[in-house]
Amino acid sequence: MSGLSKKERAGCKKILNLMSNDDLLSLSDTVTNKMIVVENITEATETILSFTKNAEELLRRKKVYRDLIFKYLAKEGVVMPPSSEKHQLVKRTLELWSSGKVVVDKSLPGETDDNRKRKSTETASVSTDMKTEASFDPLVLGQQFCQWFFQLLNSQNPSLGQQPQDWGPKHFWPDVKLHLLSRAGSEQSEEFLGAELVSLRLLALTKEERLLLSPNLEPRGLKALASPHGLVLVAVAGTIHRDTACLGIFEQIFGLIRSPLEKNSWKIKFVNLKIRGQDALGGSQMEAPALSYNSSELQLLCS
């Protein structure tokens, strides 16, 4: 009998669904030593799951290619460095299945277990429970906001085959401003004003250009500070991917202000996005990039 837990079974099934029909049928033969003849793809999938002793055994099979696991993790919101080897991806997948969490697994500082359990079951929305001003920590808001924002934006990327989440102008203030600076070969600077245009331009990054933005939510990659006037600045660095290729790095600064008319949820007032392509980096370190902005530069934006 299969030794897969419910979560492992569901995860393995998603990975098998990414395989070609030929590979799936061939894997079914391998797993059953050709003792069972399957009639169709559905039967092949069920047979493989039933005859698999444990999840690791299945993930290590030759036909379960590295790229399939990479793609599966990306769909689950776990973006790994594209240079990851198969054994690293297998390890991360097994961790994901044993943790019971499908959201990006970054525990926020100062979180209680109850909070964490609650948060892992709901998709983080920007109206995160930040009502208690006394304990307000901009960094916690920054981490929650980035998890919410990048999961939402990446879900629009058709190559992930995900159900796109609810993107649109409503997440921005009507007079929001986007400044986009990209260096890939030549330098290009673009400015957009208004919720509709800003929302469409950011959407184009993932939907049309099929980019995947992976933020570095470790302390080196994320800074947040609050001004006395209620503006919270969140600055984050990360890597940009397309399929399994890493194209470069990005740094993004968000200005967030609460909307009293909409349950005090946070809305985006401005976005500064700097993108640097691989060639503009001169072969420097790509994994988990750090922010180049310092706190005093961010303070200036706050004023």
N, C-alpha and C positions, 0 to 999 in steps of 0.2 A: 504493500500500500504506500501511497504518497506520504512523505514526511513533511509536507509543506504546511505552514500555518496559513490562516485565512489571508493575512496580509501578503505573505510571500506568494501564495497562489495567484492573488489578484495582480501582483507586480509581474510575475513570470508570464502571466497571460498577456499582459500589455506588451511585453518584449516579444513574445512569440507572434503577436499580431503585426509586429513591424517586419517580420521575416518574409522572404519571398516564398511562394508556394512550394517550389522545388526544394528549397532548404528545409522547410518545415516537414515535408514528407520524408526527406532523407534523414532528418533528426529523429523522426518517429521510428523509422527502421532501426537506427542505431540504438535508441533507448530500449527498444523491445527485442533486440537481436533478431529482427525480422520475423518474430513469432506471431505478430498480430498484423493483419492486413487492414489498412484503414480505407474507407470509401471516399472521404472528403477531408477538407482542411479543418472543419470543426472537430471531426473525430480524431484527426492527427493531434490537434492541440490538447484535447481531453486526455488522449492516450499518453502523451508526453508528460502532462502534469501528474497523471496517476502513477506512472512508473518512475517518477523522479524521487530519489531517496531524500535529497535535501536541496535547498535553493542554490548553494554554492556549486554543487555538482553540475546543475543545469547551466549556471552562468559561465562555468569554465569550459563548456562544450565548444568544440571548434566552430560549429555553425553559428553559435551565438557570438557574432563578431563584435569587436570593440566598439565600432561605430553605432551599433544598435543600442548598446548599453549607454553610450554617451548621449544619444538622442533621447532615450527613455528618461535619463536623469534630468536633462534639460526640460523635458515636458513636465516633470514633477517639481520644477522650480529649483533644482540643484544644478548650478552651472559649474562644471569642472574645467580646469585648464585644458585646452585642446591637446597639450602635449602629454596628457595623462596616459599611462599604459593600461592595458586591459586589467591587470591584477589590481590596480588602484581603483579603477571604476567598479570592479566586482566588490571590493572591500566597502566602498562608499554606498553601493546599492544595498548590501547586507546590513550596514549600519542604519540606513534609511528605513528598511523593513523592520528592524528590531526596535527602532526608536518610537514607532507609532506616530511619527510626524511626517506629513507630506509637504508642509510649508518649509521655506528655507530655514534650516535649523540653526538659528543664531539666538541663543538665549539672551534676553536683554538684561543688563545689570540691574540689580535691585528688584528683580521679579520674584514673586512668590510662586510656589508650585501650582497653586490654584489658578493664579493668573495665567500661568504658562499653559496649563491644560485648557483653560477657556480659550486662550488665544489660538492654540493650535487647531481648535475645532471650528473657529470662525475665520473667514478670510479677513485679514486686517483691513479695516476701512479707515480713512483718514480721520473720521470723527472719533478716533481712539479716545478712550476714557481719560481725558486730561482735565477733568473738571476741577480736581483738587489743586488749586493754585499753589498752596503751601509746599507741596512736594513736587512741583513741576520741574522736570529735568529735560532741557532741550535735547540732550543727547539721546534719551529714551525715545522722545518724539521723532528725532532724526532717524533712528534705526527702524522704528515702526513705519514711518513714512516711506523710507527707501524700500523696505520689503514690499509694502503695498504698491508703490508706484511702479517699480521695475517688473513685478509680477504681472501687473495690469498691462503695462506697455509690451512686455515680451509675449503676452498671450495673443497679441494681434499678429504675431509672425506666423505666416501660413506654413512655413517649413516645420513648425513644431506640431502641426496637426491638432492644436488645442481648440477648445471652444473659446473664442475671444471674449474676454470679460468686458464690462461696461465702460468703455472709454468715451470721452466726449468733452465738449466745452464746459460742462457743468463743474468740472474739477478745478477750473481756473476763474480768477476774477475777470470781469468784462474788459478791464484795461490792462490785462496781463501783457508782459513784454518778453520776447524770446530773443536772445542774442546767440547766434550759432557761429562758431569759428572752427573751421576744419582745415587741418594741414595734412594733405596726402598728395605729395608731389607739389602742387601749388597751394597757396593759401586762399581760402574763401571765407568771406564774412557775410552773414545774412542777418537781417533783423525782421521780426514779425510782431505786429501789435494786434491785440484783441483775442478773446478766447477762441473764436472759431478758427482763425488762421494759425495760432500757436498750437492748438489741439491737432489740426490737420498736418502741420509740418512735423511734429513729433511722431504722429501716427505713421507718416510716410517712412520714417527711419526703420520701423519694424515691418510694416505691412508691405511697402513697395520695395525697399532696399534690403529687406529680409535680415536686418541686423538683430543681434541678440546682445543686450547690454547686461553685463554681470558686475554689479557693484561690489566693492571690497568693504564689508561692514565691520572689519577689524578696526582697532583704534587708529592705525596709520592711515586708513582710507576714508575715515568719516569724522567730520567736525560739525558741531552745531552750537549756535549761540543765540540768545534772545536779546532784543533791544527793549528799552523801557516802554516803547510805544506799541508793543505787541507784535512786532515783526520777528519771526524766527528764521534764522538762516541755517540751511542745511547744505553742507558741501561734501561731495562724495567722489571718489575716484574708482575706476574699474576698467575692465577689459571689454573689447568689442569683438564679437564673433559672427561669422556667417557659416552655417553648417558646422563643420569641425575645424574650420580655419580661424585662427586668431588674427584679426586685421589691425589691431592697434589698441590704444587706451583712450579713455575719456575722463574729463573732470567736469562735474556739473554742480552748479550752485542754485539752490531753490530759495526764493523768499516766500515764506508762508504767513498768511494772516487768517485769523479766525473769522468765520462768517456768523454773526449773531442771529441772522434770519434763518440759518440752516443748521439748527441744533448745535451751534458752536463748532461745526466741523471746520477743519483747516482747508483753505483753498490757496492755490498757487498764484502769487502776485507777479513774480518774475522768474525767468530761468536763464542762466548763462551756461552754455554748453560748449566745451572745447574738446575737439576730437583730433587725435594725432594718429596718423596711419603708421604702419610698421616702418615704412621707408623714412618717415620724418623722425623716427626714434633712434636711428643709428644703431639698431641691434641691442638696445638696452633691455634690462630685465622686464619681462612682460607679466609675470604672475603677480597677482595682488598688488597693483601699483599703489603708491602713496600719494596723498594730496600735496601739491606744490604751494597751495595757498597757506599763509600763516594767519594767526588769529587777528593781527592788526589790519591785514588787508581785508579780512571779513568784517571787522568792526567798521571800516570805512563804508562798506556797502550797507551796513545797518543804519548809518546816520542819515 
